């Protein structure tokens, strides 16, 4: 290496740390602004599926009375909203507004024989005052679908004859029932219309009429049903979506977006963007889940959704189902009431949410706060993040330290001009990997220095040094967090319209890089010499078994990353226990595995070289702390509490492990001496 480059890299190795510190300081106002945004919305809507309630009532002796009884129970339990779907003839029949007949049934009412060519659908209205509202809705919808609609009467009641098959006509959607919406609002419920893109071709003028009615009723937010937003469809492309979003904006209507859908709703991100993110996140418990989940499980799930993932709309389903074994029809409405309002043994969802500072009410979108001179602060934070990545590269190839910083600065600046979102996500991922990797490598260097300098450290000095090194390493690992927050400071991440990318890589790369450094760097041989020595080692059955175990453990570890990992029933119970004990659940792999291994590894590595394997394994906790803040939809305060709890519990367990080792080691030493 040329002398000038060596001197430059020597200077840069010091100055880059100052760039990191400046970047960290610059990120603090951005973090504060995000905290302000997260605390700007504390109301939560508890919304019941009104169609499900009507379906359950259709199994009861007196459906209409049953609906009113359950509405009262639900409101008293804490439900403050009802979701009203686009109506169908079937739903209107459940509501007692109409009776629907096929051609044969209609012929019997008229005391005639139905001709075989007649496959029309017939309906009669039960309430003349409601007919004035519903008839135009039904006539418009089926005319829009291309069916001819005629007047029809039976038993002195007026009705309609629709030129469409009975089964087909029952499920064709039309405008949500305005009568039901008016009645629900009169009973104190907020109403959330659920709209779809199923009424085709899209008719913007008709949709505007609907939105005018919602605005008059005081509706504030709409939900979506199906695979796409209203306006999305063949021939409309995104123009229909933009037109629909503009109408929502004109009528002061926001949207809600459900998490964990198998397929994202098409066009919803576009609508939220056009509404300047007048959007909230919703969580739904499906009909099937509501049937099998226990009351306590429902409570835990709903409370966690609100406080852990910024959910502001809880959506409840309740489908009636048949139990052939017991010979009855059952539904989960009683379970819902108990879960929300609580029982003698449990506080219930409403009470628990109030304890965490939330209130049941009309939810509002987050008020977006930004730091003054935010662009400058983010730029400095990005520069600090690039410096941290360059420092990590310099740990492996010192000659590339200056070049890595220069190339990184120019490269990310160019990427910012072309694709700023990609730049932010890429740099956030690199920084999340660089911080724990660099922290642990510096720890390994320090341990080698201490062990080589004084091989006979006392237990007290080893323990004190271990705690100090643990704290120093942890602080450096956590340096990634302000950078990540500043780089991903956008409401789209809180609403999960965009996400932190590369979770699996984050969970694997620091461990792999630390292992690489431990095995290939630091001895008298060169990196290539160490690699050749390792490759030349004889491959025994024991090695093969060990590698197989490591590979299986690695695959299981990666399968548990992200939100898609499977969790056993026993682990769910353990998580619930932790949640109830601390209010915020620390991450198991941190306090029960990573931190204890890491602390014990530091203590033992001051005396034994093999203990570096424990440090490699304990790196899991260092990167996991960073990953906790990669869940941008989780409030920062809660993430901080989770990390601190993990550190506290992990330290305690680690100290217990060290004490146990000392006892066993002492006993073994005495036994060996007696044998000698």
RAJO-V378925 format. One record per residue. N is the residue number from 1. RES is the residue in one letter. D_CENTER is the distance of its C-alpha to the mean C-alpha in Angstrom with 2 decimals. Layout:
BEGIN
[[N | RES | D_CENTER] [N | RES | D_CENTER]]
END
This chain:
BEGIN
[[1 | X | 48.71] [2 | X | 50.76] [3 | X | 51.57] [4 | X | 50.20] [5 | X | 46.81] [6 | X | 46.89] [7 | X | 47.71] [8 | X | 45.02] [9 | X | 42.33] [10 | X | 43.71] [11 | X | 43.38] [12 | X | 39.92] [13 | X | 38.66] [14 | X | 39.38] [15 | X | 38.58] [16 | X | 35.13] [17 | X | 34.08] [18 | X | 35.26] [19 | X | 33.20] [20 | X | 30.12] [21 | X | 31.08] [22 | X | 31.66] [23 | X | 28.26] [24 | X | 26.63] [25 | X | 28.68] [26 | X | 27.84] [27 | X | 24.07] [28 | X | 24.49] [29 | X | 25.09] [30 | X | 21.97] [31 | X | 19.95] [32 | X | 21.85] [33 | X | 21.14] [34 | X | 17.36] [35 | X | 17.88] [36 | X | 20.06] [37 | X | 17.56] [38 | X | 14.92] [39 | X | 17.82] [40 | X | 19.16] [41 | X | 17.45] [42 | X | 17.75] [43 | X | 18.68] [44 | X | 16.70] [45 | X | 17.97] [46 | X | 18.54] [47 | X | 19.41] [48 | X | 21.50] [49 | X | 22.20] [50 | X | 25.87] [51 | X | 26.80] [52 | X | 25.83] [53 | X | 27.98] [54 | X | 30.84] [55 | X | 30.50] [56 | X | 30.78] [57 | X | 33.74] [58 | X | 35.51] [59 | X | 36.04] [60 | X | 37.74] [61 | X | 41.40] [62 | X | 41.06] [63 | X | 37.88] [64 | X | 38.25] [65 | X | 39.11] [66 | X | 36.26] [67 | X | 33.71] [68 | X | 35.14] [69 | X | 35.15] [70 | X | 31.49] [71 | X | 30.50] [72 | X | 32.36] [73 | X | 30.77] [74 | X | 27.23] [75 | X | 27.97] [76 | X | 29.56] [77 | X | 26.60] [78 | X | 24.26] [79 | X | 23.20] [80 | X | 23.78] [81 | X | 22.78] [82 | X | 23.75] [83 | X | 22.35] [84 | X | 25.42] [85 | X | 25.33] [86 | X | 27.86] [87 | X | 30.92] [88 | X | 32.77] [89 | X | 36.25] [90 | X | 34.85] [91 | X | 32.68] [92 | X | 35.66] [93 | X | 37.78] [94 | X | 35.40] [95 | X | 35.66] [96 | X | 39.44] [97 | X | 40.05] [98 | X | 41.68] [99 | X | 43.12] [100 | X | 42.58] [101 | X | 45.19] [102 | X | 45.91] [103 | X | 49.34] [104 | X | 51.08] [105 | X | 49.87] [106 | X | 50.87] [107 | X | 54.29] [108 | X | 54.87] [109 | X | 54.20] [110 | X | 56.88] [111 | X | 59.14] [112 | X | 59.37] [113 | X | 58.43] [114 | X | 55.43] [115 | X | 56.57] [116 | X | 54.72] [117 | X | 53.69] [118 | X | 51.82] [119 | X | 48.07] [120 | X | 47.01] [121 | X | 44.67] [122 | X | 46.19] [123 | X | 44.86] [124 | X | 46.47] [125 | X | 45.24] [126 | X | 45.63] [127 | X | 45.70] [128 | X | 47.84] [129 | X | 46.07] [130 | X | 42.68] [131 | X | 44.29] [132 | X | 44.92] [133 | X | 41.19] [134 | X | 40.00] [135 | X | 42.86] [136 | X | 42.15] [137 | X | 38.46] [138 | X | 39.43] [139 | X | 42.30] [140 | X | 40.30] [141 | X | 37.47] [142 | X | 39.82] [143 | X | 42.17] [144 | X | 39.26] [145 | X | 38.58] [146 | X | 42.26] [147 | X | 43.62] [148 | X | 46.82] [149 | X | 46.63] [150 | X | 49.82] [151 | X | 50.94] [152 | X | 51.67] [153 | X | 53.03] [154 | X | 53.45] [155 | X | 55.05] [156 | X | 55.61] [157 | X | 51.91] [158 | X | 50.73] [159 | X | 48.06] [160 | X | 47.07] [161 | X | 47.71] [162 | X | 45.05] [163 | X | 45.92] [164 | X | 43.00] [165 | X | 42.68] [166 | X | 41.59] [167 | X | 38.44] [168 | X | 37.38] [169 | X | 38.11] [170 | X | 36.17] [171 | X | 32.74] [172 | X | 33.30] [173 | X | 31.03] [174 | X | 32.53] [175 | X | 31.90] [176 | X | 29.99] [177 | X | 32.63] [178 | X | 33.78] [179 | X | 35.86] [180 | X | 32.97] [181 | X | 30.95] [182 | X | 33.97] [183 | X | 34.54] [184 | X | 31.00] [185 | X | 31.09] [186 | X | 34.51] [187 | X | 33.13] [188 | X | 30.69] [189 | X | 27.46] [190 | X | 25.27] [191 | X | 25.15] [192 | X | 22.32] [193 | X | 23.92] [194 | X | 22.01] [195 | X | 23.46] [196 | X | 23.63] [197 | X | 25.59] [198 | X | 27.86] [199 | X | 30.86] [200 | X | 32.58] [201 | X | 34.26] [202 | X | 32.15] [203 | X | 34.34] [204 | X | 33.25] [205 | X | 36.17] [206 | X | 35.21] [207 | X | 31.56] [208 | X | 32.97] [209 | X | 35.04] [210 | X | 31.99] [211 | X | 30.24] [212 | X | 33.52] [213 | X | 33.48] [214 | X | 29.92] [215 | X | 30.91] [216 | X | 34.06] [217 | X | 32.21] [218 | X | 29.92] [219 | X | 26.68] [220 | X | 24.06] [221 | X | 21.09] [222 | X | 20.79] [223 | X | 18.33] [224 | X | 18.66] [225 | X | 19.80] [226 | X | 20.24] [227 | X | 19.50] [228 | X | 20.38] [229 | X | 21.01] [230 | X | 24.55] [231 | X | 26.88] [232 | X | 25.41] [233 | X | 28.12] [234 | X | 31.02] [235 | X | 33.35] [236 | X | 31.10] [237 | X | 28.77] [238 | X | 26.73] [239 | X | 29.67] [240 | X | 28.89] [241 | X | 25.28] [242 | X | 26.63] [243 | X | 29.32] [244 | X | 26.96] [245 | X | 24.70] [246 | X | 27.93] [247 | X | 29.06] [248 | X | 25.89] [249 | X | 26.47] [250 | X | 30.14] [251 | X | 29.43] [252 | X | 26.94] [253 | X | 24.12] [254 | X | 20.43] [255 | X | 17.62] [256 | X | 14.45] [257 | X | 11.67] [258 | X | 9.99] [259 | X | 6.56] [260 | X | 7.19] [261 | X | 10.69] [262 | X | 13.09] [263 | X | 14.54] [264 | X | 13.23] [265 | X | 15.68] [266 | X | 18.44] [267 | X | 19.46] [268 | X | 16.62] [269 | X | 15.73] [270 | X | 19.50] [271 | X | 19.92] [272 | X | 17.36] [273 | X | 19.15] [274 | X | 22.52] [275 | X | 21.69] [276 | X | 20.99] [277 | X | 17.40] [278 | X | 18.59] [279 | X | 15.24] [280 | X | 12.80] [281 | X | 9.49] [282 | X | 10.35] [283 | X | 9.61] [284 | X | 12.49] [285 | X | 14.47] [286 | X | 16.74] [287 | X | 20.50] [288 | X | 20.76] [289 | X | 18.23] [290 | X | 19.89] [291 | X | 23.16] [292 | X | 22.52] [293 | X | 20.26] [294 | X | 22.35] [295 | X | 22.35] [296 | X | 21.10] [297 | X | 18.13] [298 | X | 17.24] [299 | X | 17.69] [300 | X | 15.50] [301 | X | 12.58] [302 | X | 12.99] [303 | X | 13.71] [304 | X | 10.76] [305 | X | 8.44] [306 | X | 10.66] [307 | X | 11.45] [308 | X | 8.55] [309 | X | 5.74] [310 | X | 8.56] [311 | X | 8.97] [312 | X | 12.62] [313 | X | 13.67] [314 | X | 13.93] [315 | X | 15.55] [316 | X | 18.09] [317 | X | 20.17] [318 | X | 23.55] [319 | X | 25.62] [320 | X | 29.13] [321 | X | 30.00] [322 | X | 33.28] [323 | X | 34.09] [324 | X | 37.15] [325 | X | 37.91] [326 | X | 38.19] [327 | X | 39.44] [328 | X | 37.30] [329 | X | 34.48] [330 | X | 31.54] [331 | X | 28.42] [332 | X | 25.66] [333 | X | 26.61] [334 | X | 28.23] [335 | X | 25.21] [336 | X | 23.04] [337 | X | 25.72] [338 | X | 25.92] [339 | X | 22.19] [340 | X | 22.03] [341 | X | 25.46] [342 | X | 25.87] [343 | X | 28.90] [344 | X | 31.59] [345 | X | 29.56] [346 | X | 26.11] [347 | X | 25.12] [348 | X | 22.63] [349 | X | 19.36] [350 | X | 21.24] [351 | X | 23.15] [352 | X | 20.32] [353 | X | 18.35] [354 | X | 21.67] [355 | X | 22.11] [356 | X | 18.98] [357 | X | 20.37] [358 | X | 18.73] [359 | X | 21.00] [360 | X | 21.07] [361 | X | 22.17] [362 | X | 21.70] [363 | X | 18.38] [364 | X | 18.80] [365 | X | 16.85] [366 | X | 16.42] [367 | X | 19.80] [368 | X | 19.44] [369 | X | 21.53] [370 | X | 22.96] [371 | X | 25.34] [372 | X | 28.93] [373 | X | 29.97] [374 | X | 26.31] [375 | X | 27.27] [376 | X | 29.80] [377 | X | 27.49] [378 | X | 24.86] [379 | X | 27.77] [380 | X | 29.08] [381 | X | 25.72] [382 | X | 25.51] [383 | X | 29.08] [384 | X | 28.33] [385 | X | 25.48] [386 | X | 27.98] [387 | X | 30.53] [388 | X | 28.33] [389 | X | 27.74] [390 | X | 31.52] [391 | X | 32.30] [392 | X | 30.33] [393 | X | 32.31] [394 | X | 35.44] [395 | X | 35.00] [396 | X | 35.64] [397 | X | 37.98] [398 | X | 39.55] [399 | X | 41.55] [400 | X | 38.46] [401 | X | 37.15] [402 | X | 38.63] [403 | X | 38.10] [404 | X | 34.42] [405 | X | 33.90] [406 | X | 36.08] [407 | X | 34.65] [408 | X | 31.06] [409 | X | 31.88] [410 | X | 33.67] [411 | X | 31.23] [412 | X | 28.10] [413 | X | 30.17] [414 | X | 31.15] [415 | X | 27.63] [416 | X | 26.58] [417 | X | 29.37] [418 | X | 28.45] [419 | X | 24.63] [420 | X | 23.16] [421 | X | 19.47] [422 | X | 20.41] [423 | X | 22.41] [424 | X | 19.72] [425 | X | 17.22] [426 | X | 20.14] [427 | X | 21.59] [428 | X | 18.40] [429 | X | 18.12] [430 | X | 21.87] [431 | X | 21.82] [432 | X | 19.12] [433 | X | 21.48] [434 | X | 24.66] [435 | X | 24.26] [436 | X | 23.94] [437 | X | 26.33] [438 | X | 28.92] [439 | X | 28.62] [440 | X | 29.37] [441 | X | 32.10] [442 | X | 33.82] [443 | X | 33.65] [444 | X | 35.31] [445 | X | 38.00] [446 | X | 38.69] [447 | X | 38.95] [448 | X | 41.42] [449 | X | 43.40] [450 | X | 43.65] [451 | X | 44.48] [452 | X | 47.10] [453 | X | 48.58] [454 | X | 49.07] [455 | X | 48.63] [456 | X | 49.87] [457 | X | 47.37] [458 | X | 47.64] [459 | X | 44.89] [460 | X | 44.39] [461 | X | 44.13] [462 | X | 41.74] [463 | X | 39.49] [464 | X | 39.67] [465 | X | 39.11] [466 | X | 36.14] [467 | X | 34.41] [468 | X | 35.18] [469 | X | 33.98] [470 | X | 30.74] [471 | X | 30.09] [472 | X | 31.17] [473 | X | 28.98] [474 | X | 25.88] [475 | X | 26.57] [476 | X | 26.96] [477 | X | 23.75] [478 | X | 21.88] [479 | X | 23.66] [480 | X | 20.96] [481 | X | 18.51] [482 | X | 20.50] [483 | X | 20.97] [484 | X | 17.31] [485 | X | 16.62] [486 | X | 19.71] [487 | X | 19.12] [488 | X | 15.61] [489 | X | 16.70] [490 | X | 15.74] [491 | X | 14.02] [492 | X | 12.59] [493 | X | 10.15] [494 | X | 9.16] [495 | X | 8.87] [496 | X | 7.07] [497 | X | 10.58] [498 | X | 11.06] [499 | X | 9.38] [500 | X | 11.19] [501 | X | 13.39] [502 | X | 15.34] [503 | X | 13.36] [504 | X | 16.04] [505 | X | 18.77] [506 | X | 17.71] [507 | X | 17.92] [508 | X | 21.27] [509 | X | 23.18] [510 | X | 23.98] [511 | X | 25.28] [512 | X | 27.30] [513 | X | 28.69] [514 | X | 29.71] [515 | X | 31.37] [516 | X | 33.11] [517 | X | 34.44] [518 | X | 35.62] [519 | X | 37.53] [520 | X | 38.89] [521 | X | 39.49] [522 | X | 41.69] [523 | X | 44.69] [524 | X | 48.08] [525 | X | 47.43] [526 | X | 45.67] [527 | X | 42.24] [528 | X | 44.00] [529 | X | 46.39] [530 | X | 43.67] [531 | X | 41.94] [532 | X | 45.30] [533 | X | 46.01] [534 | X | 42.76] [535 | X | 43.28] [536 | X | 46.87] [537 | X | 46.00] [538 | X | 47.11] [539 | X | 44.41] [540 | X | 45.00] [541 | X | 43.57] [542 | X | 41.93] [543 | X | 40.13] [544 | X | 38.95] [545 | X | 37.66] [546 | X | 35.91] [547 | X | 34.26] [548 | X | 33.19] [549 | X | 31.59] [550 | X | 29.78] [551 | X | 28.58] [552 | X | 27.36] [553 | X | 25.59] [554 | X | 23.98] [555 | X | 22.78] [556 | X | 21.31] [557 | X | 19.68] [558 | X | 18.09] [559 | X | 17.02] [560 | X | 14.97] [561 | X | 13.01] [562 | X | 9.45] [563 | X | 7.28] [564 | X | 10.32] [565 | X | 12.93] [566 | X | 15.18] [567 | X | 15.88] [568 | X | 19.36] [569 | X | 20.45] [570 | X | 22.24] [571 | X | 19.30] [572 | X | 17.32] [573 | X | 20.43] [574 | X | 20.62] [575 | X | 17.09] [576 | X | 18.07] [577 | X | 21.32] [578 | X | 19.84] [579 | X | 17.58] [580 | X | 20.72] [581 | X | 22.89] [582 | X | 21.13] [583 | X | 18.74] [584 | X | 16.09] [585 | X | 15.62] [586 | X | 16.85] [587 | X | 15.77] [588 | X | 18.42] [589 | X | 19.19] [590 | X | 20.04] [591 | X | 22.28] [592 | X | 23.69] [593 | X | 24.23] [594 | X | 23.75] [595 | X | 25.30] [596 | X | 28.21] [597 | X | 29.04] [598 | X | 28.91] [599 | X | 31.18] [600 | X | 33.52] [601 | X | 33.61] [602 | X | 34.72] [603 | X | 37.36] [604 | X | 38.73] [605 | X | 38.59] [606 | X | 41.11] [607 | X | 43.53] [608 | X | 42.35] [609 | X | 41.23] [610 | X | 39.41] [611 | X | 36.89] [612 | X | 35.23] [613 | X | 33.47] [614 | X | 31.73] [615 | X | 30.62] [616 | X | 29.20] [617 | X | 27.20] [618 | X | 26.21] [619 | X | 24.69] [620 | X | 21.55] [621 | X | 21.00] [622 | X | 21.84] [623 | X | 19.25] [624 | X | 16.60] [625 | X | 17.13] [626 | X | 16.52] [627 | X | 13.38] [628 | X | 11.98] [629 | X | 12.36] [630 | X | 10.93] [631 | X | 7.38] [632 | X | 8.59] [633 | X | 6.25] [634 | X | 7.74] [635 | X | 11.38] [636 | X | 13.92] [637 | X | 16.24] [638 | X | 14.08] [639 | X | 13.37] [640 | X | 17.14] [641 | X | 18.08] [642 | X | 16.14] [643 | X | 17.99] [644 | X | 21.26] [645 | X | 21.14] [646 | X | 20.63] [647 | X | 23.53] [648 | X | 25.75] [649 | X | 25.40] [650 | X | 25.61] [651 | X | 28.77] [652 | X | 30.35] [653 | X | 29.77] [654 | X | 30.95] [655 | X | 34.09] [656 | X | 34.79] [657 | X | 34.54] [658 | X | 36.96] [659 | X | 39.33] [660 | X | 39.31] [661 | X | 40.08] [662 | X | 42.93] [663 | X | 44.40] [664 | X | 44.28] [665 | X | 45.57] [666 | X | 48.37] [667 | X | 49.38] [668 | X | 49.41] [669 | X | 51.53] [670 | X | 54.04] [671 | X | 54.28] [672 | X | 54.96] [673 | X | 57.61] [674 | X | 59.33] [675 | X | 59.40] [676 | X | 60.90]]
END
